[in-house]
Amino acid sequence: MKDSETTCEFLSEWGRCAQPRYRDDWCSYHFNALHIDGFHHDDVYHRKIVEARLEPSHDVLTSIEVDALFRGRCRNDGRRTDLYTVL
């Protein structure tokens, strides 16, 4: 069992989130979920995060990689990371 002083404050139907705190008493997954309008949890992925069977992608990827993954990285040569191909 993880120390409640160092784990996320989020309480789910599967219990308290076992991820380490990231900001404002939340893990990176729940912090980002709370700050994105209309965010919808994928129940299978969310349960794995809460039970600490997976790490949130923001803990593994750099901020540049996250930005490229979700918004694309414009190189203007038609590669799939160009923003216009993502939209």
PyMOL CGO cylinders between C-alpha atoms (Angstrom):
from pymol import cmd
from pymol.cgo import CYLINDER

trace = [
    CYLINDER, 0.00, 0.00, 0.00, 1.24, 3.47, -0.90, 0.3, 1, 1, 1, 1, 1, 1,
    CYLINDER, 1.24, 3.47, -0.90, 1.62, 6.32, 1.57, 0.3, 1, 1, 1, 1, 1, 1,
    CYLINDER, 1.62, 6.32, 1.57, -1.41, 8.62, 1.28, 0.3, 1, 1, 1, 1, 1, 1,
    CYLINDER, -1.41, 8.62, 1.28, 0.83, 11.68, 1.79, 0.3, 1, 1, 1, 1, 1, 1,
    CYLINDER, 0.83, 11.68, 1.79, 2.56, 11.04, -1.54, 0.3, 1, 1, 1, 1, 1, 1,
    CYLINDER, 2.56, 11.04, -1.54, -0.27, 9.67, -3.68, 0.3, 1, 1, 1, 1, 1, 1,
    CYLINDER, -0.27, 9.67, -3.68, -2.99, 11.33, -5.70, 0.3, 1, 1, 1, 1, 1, 1,
    CYLINDER, -2.99, 11.33, -5.70, -6.13, 12.55, -3.89, 0.3, 1, 1, 1, 1, 1, 1,
    CYLINDER, -6.13, 12.55, -3.89, -8.55, 11.22, -6.54, 0.3, 1, 1, 1, 1, 1, 1,
    CYLINDER, -8.55, 11.22, -6.54, -11.12, 8.74, -5.24, 0.3, 1, 1, 1, 1, 1, 1,
    CYLINDER, -11.12, 8.74, -5.24, -12.66, 6.40, -7.80, 0.3, 1, 1, 1, 1, 1, 1,
    CYLINDER, -12.66, 6.40, -7.80, -14.98, 3.43, -7.77, 0.3, 1, 1, 1, 1, 1, 1,
    CYLINDER, -14.98, 3.43, -7.77, -11.82, 1.26, -7.56, 0.3, 1, 1, 1, 1, 1, 1,
    CYLINDER, -11.82, 1.26, -7.56, -10.39, 3.14, -4.59, 0.3, 1, 1, 1, 1, 1, 1,
    CYLINDER, -10.39, 3.14, -4.59, -7.89, 5.94, -4.14, 0.3, 1, 1, 1, 1, 1, 1,
    CYLINDER, -7.89, 5.94, -4.14, -5.51, 6.61, -7.03, 0.3, 1, 1, 1, 1, 1, 1,
    CYLINDER, -5.51, 6.61, -7.03, -2.10, 5.06, -6.34, 0.3, 1, 1, 1, 1, 1, 1,
    CYLINDER, -2.10, 5.06, -6.34, -0.15, 7.37, -8.69, 0.3, 1, 1, 1, 1, 1, 1,
    CYLINDER, -0.15, 7.37, -8.69, 2.43, 9.75, -7.20, 0.3, 1, 1, 1, 1, 1, 1,
    CYLINDER, 2.43, 9.75, -7.20, 1.38, 13.38, -6.76, 0.3, 1, 1, 1, 1, 1, 1,
    CYLINDER, 1.38, 13.38, -6.76, 2.19, 15.72, -9.60, 0.3, 1, 1, 1, 1, 1, 1,
    CYLINDER, 2.19, 15.72, -9.60, 0.58, 19.08, -8.82, 0.3, 1, 1, 1, 1, 1, 1,
    CYLINDER, 0.58, 19.08, -8.82, -2.06, 20.34, -6.36, 0.3, 1, 1, 1, 1, 1, 1,
    CYLINDER, -2.06, 20.34, -6.36, -2.41, 16.89, -4.71, 0.3, 1, 1, 1, 1, 1, 1,
    CYLINDER, -2.41, 16.89, -4.71, -3.30, 15.20, -8.04, 0.3, 1, 1, 1, 1, 1, 1,
    CYLINDER, -3.30, 15.20, -8.04, -1.33, 12.84, -10.27, 0.3, 1, 1, 1, 1, 1, 1,
    CYLINDER, -1.33, 12.84, -10.27, -0.56, 14.10, -13.78, 0.3, 1, 1, 1, 1, 1, 1,
    CYLINDER, -0.56, 14.10, -13.78, -3.46, 12.12, -15.28, 0.3, 1, 1, 1, 1, 1, 1,
    CYLINDER, -3.46, 12.12, -15.28, -6.11, 13.48, -12.92, 0.3, 1, 1, 1, 1, 1, 1,
    CYLINDER, -6.11, 13.48, -12.92, -4.62, 16.99, -12.91, 0.3, 1, 1, 1, 1, 1, 1,
    CYLINDER, -4.62, 16.99, -12.91, -4.87, 17.15, -16.70, 0.3, 1, 1, 1, 1, 1, 1,
    CYLINDER, -4.87, 17.15, -16.70, -8.34, 15.52, -16.71, 0.3, 1, 1, 1, 1, 1, 1,
    CYLINDER, -8.34, 15.52, -16.71, -9.65, 18.16, -14.29, 0.3, 1, 1, 1, 1, 1, 1,
    CYLINDER, -9.65, 18.16, -14.29, -8.33, 21.01, -16.44, 0.3, 1, 1, 1, 1, 1, 1,
    CYLINDER, -8.33, 21.01, -16.44, -9.63, 19.84, -19.85, 0.3, 1, 1, 1, 1, 1, 1,
    CYLINDER, -9.63, 19.84, -19.85, -13.21, 20.84, -20.62, 0.3, 1, 1, 1, 1, 1, 1,
    CYLINDER, -13.21, 20.84, -20.62, -15.40, 17.88, -21.53, 0.3, 1, 1, 1, 1, 1, 1,
    CYLINDER, -15.40, 17.88, -21.53, -12.75, 15.27, -20.64, 0.3, 1, 1, 1, 1, 1, 1,
    CYLINDER, -12.75, 15.27, -20.64, -14.14, 11.73, -20.70, 0.3, 1, 1, 1, 1, 1, 1,
    CYLINDER, -14.14, 11.73, -20.70, -12.33, 8.84, -18.96, 0.3, 1, 1, 1, 1, 1, 1,
    CYLINDER, -12.33, 8.84, -18.96, -11.78, 5.57, -20.79, 0.3, 1, 1, 1, 1, 1, 1,
    CYLINDER, -11.78, 5.57, -20.79, -12.85, 3.18, -17.99, 0.3, 1, 1, 1, 1, 1, 1,
    CYLINDER, -12.85, 3.18, -17.99, -10.30, 0.44, -18.78, 0.3, 1, 1, 1, 1, 1, 1,
    CYLINDER, -10.30, 0.44, -18.78, -7.36, 2.86, -19.00, 0.3, 1, 1, 1, 1, 1, 1,
    CYLINDER, -7.36, 2.86, -19.00, -8.59, 4.87, -16.00, 0.3, 1, 1, 1, 1, 1, 1,
    CYLINDER, -8.59, 4.87, -16.00, -8.78, 1.77, -13.79, 0.3, 1, 1, 1, 1, 1, 1,
    CYLINDER, -8.78, 1.77, -13.79, -5.22, 0.80, -14.75, 0.3, 1, 1, 1, 1, 1, 1,
    CYLINDER, -5.22, 0.80, -14.75, -4.04, 4.32, -13.86, 0.3, 1, 1, 1, 1, 1, 1,
    CYLINDER, -4.04, 4.32, -13.86, -5.88, 4.30, -10.51, 0.3, 1, 1, 1, 1, 1, 1,
    CYLINDER, -5.88, 4.30, -10.51, -4.48, 0.87, -9.61, 0.3, 1, 1, 1, 1, 1, 1,
    CYLINDER, -4.48, 0.87, -9.61, -0.97, 1.96, -10.74, 0.3, 1, 1, 1, 1, 1, 1,
    CYLINDER, -0.97, 1.96, -10.74, -0.73, -0.81, -13.35, 0.3, 1, 1, 1, 1, 1, 1,
    CYLINDER, -0.73, -0.81, -13.35, 0.16, 1.88, -15.92, 0.3, 1, 1, 1, 1, 1, 1,
    CYLINDER, 0.16, 1.88, -15.92, 1.93, 5.23, -15.74, 0.3, 1, 1, 1, 1, 1, 1,
    CYLINDER, 1.93, 5.23, -15.74, 0.19, 8.29, -17.20, 0.3, 1, 1, 1, 1, 1, 1,
    CYLINDER, 0.19, 8.29, -17.20, 1.65, 9.20, -20.59, 0.3, 1, 1, 1, 1, 1, 1,
    CYLINDER, 1.65, 9.20, -20.59, 2.58, 12.68, -19.31, 0.3, 1, 1, 1, 1, 1, 1,
    CYLINDER, 2.58, 12.68, -19.31, 4.94, 10.99, -16.83, 0.3, 1, 1, 1, 1, 1, 1,
    CYLINDER, 4.94, 10.99, -16.83, 6.73, 9.08, -19.58, 0.3, 1, 1, 1, 1, 1, 1,
    CYLINDER, 6.73, 9.08, -19.58, 6.78, 11.53, -22.51, 0.3, 1, 1, 1, 1, 1, 1,
    CYLINDER, 6.78, 11.53, -22.51, 8.48, 14.91, -22.62, 0.3, 1, 1, 1, 1, 1, 1,
    CYLINDER, 8.48, 14.91, -22.62, 6.31, 18.01, -23.03, 0.3, 1, 1, 1, 1, 1, 1,
    CYLINDER, 6.31, 18.01, -23.03, 7.53, 18.33, -26.64, 0.3, 1, 1, 1, 1, 1, 1,
    CYLINDER, 7.53, 18.33, -26.64, 6.47, 14.73, -27.37, 0.3, 1, 1, 1, 1, 1, 1,
    CYLINDER, 6.47, 14.73, -27.37, 3.06, 15.27, -25.76, 0.3, 1, 1, 1, 1, 1, 1,
    CYLINDER, 3.06, 15.27, -25.76, 2.56, 18.43, -27.81, 0.3, 1, 1, 1, 1, 1, 1,
    CYLINDER, 2.56, 18.43, -27.81, 3.52, 16.63, -31.03, 0.3, 1, 1, 1, 1, 1, 1,
    CYLINDER, 3.52, 16.63, -31.03, 1.27, 13.69, -30.16, 0.3, 1, 1, 1, 1, 1, 1,
    CYLINDER, 1.27, 13.69, -30.16, -1.84, 15.75, -29.45, 0.3, 1, 1, 1, 1, 1, 1,
    CYLINDER, -1.84, 15.75, -29.45, -1.35, 18.79, -31.69, 0.3, 1, 1, 1, 1, 1, 1,
    CYLINDER, -1.35, 18.79, -31.69, 1.12, 17.69, -34.33, 0.3, 1, 1, 1, 1, 1, 1,
    CYLINDER, 1.12, 17.69, -34.33, 4.45, 19.24, -35.11, 0.3, 1, 1, 1, 1, 1, 1,
    CYLINDER, 4.45, 19.24, -35.11, 4.42, 21.36, -38.23, 0.3, 1, 1, 1, 1, 1, 1,
    CYLINDER, 4.42, 21.36, -38.23, 7.26, 20.59, -40.63, 0.3, 1, 1, 1, 1, 1, 1,
    CYLINDER, 7.26, 20.59, -40.63, 5.31, 21.61, -43.74, 0.3, 1, 1, 1, 1, 1, 1,
    CYLINDER, 5.31, 21.61, -43.74, 6.50, 18.61, -45.73, 0.3, 1, 1, 1, 1, 1, 1,
    CYLINDER, 6.50, 18.61, -45.73, 3.40, 16.40, -45.43, 0.3, 1, 1, 1, 1, 1, 1,
    CYLINDER, 3.40, 16.40, -45.43, 4.60, 14.11, -42.65, 0.3, 1, 1, 1, 1, 1, 1,
    CYLINDER, 4.60, 14.11, -42.65, 1.86, 12.77, -40.41, 0.3, 1, 1, 1, 1, 1, 1,
    CYLINDER, 1.86, 12.77, -40.41, 2.89, 14.99, -37.48, 0.3, 1, 1, 1, 1, 1, 1,
    CYLINDER, 2.89, 14.99, -37.48, 1.99, 18.12, -39.44, 0.3, 1, 1, 1, 1, 1, 1,
    CYLINDER, 1.99, 18.12, -39.44, -0.97, 19.78, -37.77, 0.3, 1, 1, 1, 1, 1, 1,
    CYLINDER, -0.97, 19.78, -37.77, -3.15, 19.85, -40.90, 0.3, 1, 1, 1, 1, 1, 1,
    CYLINDER, -3.15, 19.85, -40.90, -2.90, 16.07, -41.29, 0.3, 1, 1, 1, 1, 1, 1,
    CYLINDER, -2.90, 16.07, -41.29, -3.92, 15.51, -37.65, 0.3, 1, 1, 1, 1, 1, 1,
    CYLINDER, -3.92, 15.51, -37.65, -7.08, 17.64, -37.86, 0.3, 1, 1, 1, 1, 1, 1,
]
cmd.load_cgo(trace, "trace")
